[in-house]
Amino acid sequence: MRCLIIAAGRGSRLSHRFPLKPLAPLAGTPLIERIMVLAAGQGIHEFVIVGGYGHRELERFVRDAAARLRVVATIVENAEWRRENGHSVLAARESLAEDFVLLMADHLFDGALLGVALRAALDPGQAALVVDFRVAGHPHADLDDVTKVRVRNGRIVDIGKRLASYNAFDTGIFRCTPGLFAALEESLRGGDGSLSGGMRVLAQRGDALALDGGGRFWIDVDDERAFALAEDLLAGGRHP
């Protein structure tokens, strides 16, 4: 199975640490390399990585990292990287004709969470998201920025950062069929080019599944607070 990694954004909130966020060294290792290592640890050896801002620099790094890790990496450019993240997913469409997993370049996680996604059984046209049901007093999630999810009977009912009623958080780990691309296009026609918009289209059909991550570790390394916390956790050997 191939792994799609979205790495197109600028990451302006961490630009003081490194101009290109996916290459920001976290405890000595660039973020995107950590994601590739975690995925390879779950048996994934083919990657499709979507760049945008600083694409050429990212491309050079990924090619070198792929050679070191002995994996295959296809690098795709999203010229519309300033727009919502669904555009980055659509940019990889031609490289993903079969089921794939989808990860964020700035979400660290316990490798077992990816294992949950890999073991999921999907019907054609479906997509699944690994969720965290620890919505009260979560140790790492930023309530102002985290994507919220409303889950009922193992299926996603709604998803978005501004949900008033929710019972789970989006960990940034997806298992997808190519049906996600058509859902993203439908969402885009309605004015929403986000990945969450595509998942909402699938949710309306009952085709968006929620996979319980079992409370395992994940963190969105999106700002200085999260970066410092992740670095502290890694330095202490408490998480991969």
ABEGO torsion letter per residue (X at the ends): XBBBBBAABAGAAAAAABABAAABBBGGBBAAAAAAAAAAAAGBABBBBBBBBGAAAAAAAAAAAAAAAGBBBBBBBBAAAABBAAAAAAAAAAABABBBBBBBAABBBBAAAAAAAAABBBBBGBBBBBBBABABGBAABBAAABBBBBBBGGBBABBEAABABBABBBAGBBBBBAAAAAAAAAAAAAGBABAAAAAAAAAAAGABBBBBAGGBBBBBBABAAAAAAAAAAAAAGABX
